[in-house]
Amino acid sequence: MSGKARILFVDDEKRVLNSMRGLFRRDYELFLTTEGAEAVRIACENDIDVIVADQRMPGMTGIEVLGAVK
């Protein structure tokens, strides 16, 4: 374990995820996905501290992702 806070970013646009990686990779342990269902799986398998989810995504909205993780 790195001791860094773990952040899960969920967005259907890869360019947004690439930007988040560039901004936060030095200070946090990052998990990135374009799929809502994958985000739920990641959150179940890892001790995630913060989830940042886009609201408008195909398949699952950001609210649905957060609700499923809760």
ROTIMI-28426 format. One line per field, with one value per residue (C-alpha): x, y, z. Coordinates in steps of 0.001 Angstrom, whole numbers, plus 500000, padded with zeros to 6 digits. Layout:
N
c1 = [X,...]
c2 = [Y,...]
c3 = [Z,...]
END
This chain:
70
c1 = [500000,501369,499876,498393,494666,492914,490704,488438,487589,484688,484105,483121,485568,489136,490585,489058,490570,493957,493753,492901,495844,498185,496917,496695,499079,501914,499856,497222,496781,494437,491880,490387,487559,485115,482494,480059,479951,483751,483793,481531,483819,486928,485280,484279,487798,489763,489609,488654,488686,487005,484904,484531,481907,480604,476808,476033,477454,475987,474911,475047,474827,477197,474408,473735,477434,477588,474365,475638,478902,477101]
c2 = [500000,503405,505442,507854,508553,506532,508321,506660,508771,507640,509406,508130,510560,509250,512729,513778,510737,511476,515024,513750,511351,514184,516427,513953,511011,512392,512958,510204,506570,506718,504353,505396,503891,504822,502273,502575,498832,498697,501557,499576,496542,498642,500207,496783,495373,498370,500711,503899,507210,509464,508796,511464,510430,512136,512363,511854,508524,505712,502654,504092,507711,509065,508976,505317,504508,506233,504553,501107,501650,502874]
c3 = [500000,499036,501904,499368,499246,496549,494034,491489,488438,486239,482934,479491,477853,477861,477391,480718,482444,480871,482232,485716,485549,484634,487408,490289,489719,491844,494981,494872,493923,490933,489483,486128,484114,481361,482484,485386,486040,486067,488581,490906,490585,491309,494351,495687,495252,496560,499522,497632,499525,496927,493824,491141,488580,485476,485587,481893,480786,478709,480668,484198,485281,487895,490494,489681,490090,493470,494586,493591,495448,498548]
END
